[in-house]
Amino acid sequence: MRPRLPPLNALKAFEAAARHESFTRAGEELCVTQGAVSHQVKALETELAIKLFNRERQRLIITEAGRDYLAVVRDALDRIAAGTERLLQRQSAGVLTVSTSPDFAAKWLVHRLGHFAEAHTGIDLRVSATLHHVDFAREEVDLAVRHGDGNWPGLDAVRLSNERLFAVCSPKLLSGRRRLDRVGGILRFPLIHLDSRADWEKWLRGIGIDDAGVIHGPVLNRASMVIDAAINGQGIALARTTLAAWDLINGRLVMAFPESSPVSKTYWIVCPKATAALPKIATFREWLLAEASNDLRQLKSLARTSKAKPRSG
């Protein structure tokens, strides 16, 4: 059975009073009244059955027994403070393991890792790209970026950004006489599909093109492959805001025309609720949100610029 220990507040009051040789100044340091410090010290003396201070002419004189006990208390408080600091440093820094989909890792995250490393040198970031949703209880993962509706019971989920679906292609594809002067002209180009041709058919019907049954072009099974094929000039692809942002901002892609449609699912930053406030997790979450917000600002600027340019036909 662990021996009974004096209350921590009483030990703190005793140490502060001994250091300042004053209950009043000890109270100012501890943000309590002089009377509260005096009461704590008296309670400690009663519990120990030892006189720790003599009060002489409004002066506080530590006794010999008090000096011996002070050395013990100071050593213990210093050890607690040092251990607490080490714990907080581990929470604020050290290894941070992040799980994302291969598409998000390839098209969004890897381009930006250098920025994060420069700004947060104490965090050793480890990225695991996987198609399955990690089990935080069984896997050594601190945080994940998931695609879905945000409904994961027991997890803290923060939306990365709002997204829309729009048509993108290489700027070279629309150069010269091949520029699009109307939405219907899209059918002159190869269309790049993800998993099936259903997304393009639905999207084209949504903008008033009903003869979408003639859609052609390759079918790929990863969104990152679809975007890379568009960058290489192989056709026009449908892309989500998040995955296409980097390439749009850096001029590797352009929006074929301004029409877009909302999407029901998007990317979320998730972690166990119990660890959501840990400094290193909060730091990475805030960085992700800031990067996504900056993307949206730049995309809006690009859209305004694109609308201002006259189209040739």
Secondary structure, DSSP 8 states (H G I E B T S, - for coil): -------HHHHHHHHHHHHHT-HHHHHHHHTS-HHHHHHHHHHHHHHHT---EEEETTEEEE-HHHHHHHHHHHHHHHHHHHHHHHHHHHHHSEEEEEEE-HHHIIIIIGGGHHHHHHH-TTEEEEEEE-SS---TTTS--SEEEEEE-S--TTEEEEE----EEEEEE-GGGGSGGG--SSGGGGGGS-EEEESSSHHHHHHHHHTT---GGG--S-EES-HHHHHHHHHTTS-EEEEEHHHHHHHHHTTS-EEEEEEEEE-S-EEEEEEEGGGTT-HHHHHHHHHHHHHHHHHHHHHHHHHHHHHHS----
